[in-house]
Amino acid sequence: MVRHIETEIIERASDTVLILVKSRPEVIKERMRKCPHERTVLREEDVDETVALFEEHYNNSLLRYRFVLDTSEATVDQTREEFVEKIKPLLSDSDRLRIQIHSSLLLGN
């Protein structure tokens, strides 16, 4: 099923970017303990396998535009900065123009 979905994405939106946002399993487990979610779908005993499966699917993806953000040691601001740097080379000219126009409108220029 994954191959079918990825083929559809490639046909309909070939410039789609796949981003794996990850953390080391021990970091995820610690975060789960420190800030538990009331209705979580992930159990601590499943973290290692889940992390491995996400990485496996990422590594086997047919999508050509992709990158990884590892949040194990990074703050939210550092992760955002890394995202901006990694996405820049993947932006089309129309993406860049749209960002420039949006930024101009926000600044009132």
C-alpha positions in Angstrom: 0.0 0.0 0.0 2.9 2.4 0.8 4.3 2.0 -2.7 0.9 2.8 -4.2 0.5 5.9 -2.1 4.1 7.1 -2.9 3.6 6.5 -6.6 0.4 8.6 -6.5 2.3 11.4 -4.6 5.1 11.3 -7.2 2.6 11.5 -10.1 0.4 14.3 -8.5 2.9 16.3 -6.5 6.4 15.3 -7.6 8.0 18.1 -5.5 6.7 16.7 -2.2 9.3 16.7 0.6 9.4 13.9 3.1 10.8 14.9 6.5 11.6 12.4 9.2 11.4 14.2 12.5 13.1 11.8 15.0 14.6 11.5 18.4 16.6 8.7 20.0 14.3 6.2 21.7 15.6 7.0 25.2 14.9 10.7 24.7 11.3 10.0 23.5 10.7 7.8 26.6 12.0 10.4 28.9 9.8 13.1 27.3 6.8 10.7 27.6 7.5 10.4 31.3 8.1 14.1 31.9 5.1 15.3 29.9 2.6 12.4 29.5 -0.4 12.8 27.2 -3.7 11.7 28.4 -4.8 10.0 25.2 -1.5 8.8 23.8 -1.4 6.0 21.2 2.2 5.2 21.8 3.2 3.1 24.7 6.8 3.3 26.2 7.4 -0.3 25.4 6.7 0.3 21.7 9.0 3.3 21.2 12.1 1.4 20.0 10.2 -0.6 17.4 8.2 2.5 16.3 11.4 4.5 15.8 13.0 1.7 13.9 9.9 1.4 11.6 9.7 5.1 10.9 13.4 5.0 9.9 12.9 1.9 7.8 10.0 3.5 5.9 12.0 6.7 5.4 15.0 4.9 4.1 12.9 2.8 1.7 10.8 5.7 0.4 10.5 6.4 -3.3 10.3 10.2 -2.7 13.4 11.8 -3.9 13.2 15.1 -1.9 13.8 14.3 1.8 15.7 15.0 4.9 16.0 14.2 8.6 15.5 16.5 11.6 16.9 14.9 14.8 15.4 16.6 17.8 17.3 14.5 20.4 19.5 17.3 21.5 18.0 20.3 19.6 15.6 22.9 21.0 12.5 23.9 19.0 14.3 27.0 17.7 17.3 25.0 16.6 15.1 22.5 14.9 13.2 25.3 13.1 16.5 26.8 11.9 17.7 23.4 10.7 14.4 22.9 8.8 14.7 26.3 7.1 18.3 25.5 6.0 17.5 22.1 4.7 14.3 23.1 2.9 15.8 26.0 1.1 17.6 24.0 -1.7 14.4 22.1 -2.3 12.2 25.1 -2.9 11.1 26.0 -6.4 11.2 29.5 -7.8 7.5 29.8 -7.4 7.9 28.7 -3.7 10.5 31.4 -3.2 8.4 34.1 -4.8 5.3 33.1 -2.7 7.5 33.3 0.5 8.8 36.7 -0.6 5.3 38.1 -1.3 4.0 36.7 1.9 6.9 38.2 3.9 6.4 41.6 2.2 2.7 41.6 3.1 3.4 40.7 6.7 5.9 43.5 6.9 3.6 46.0 5.2 6.0 46.7 2.3 
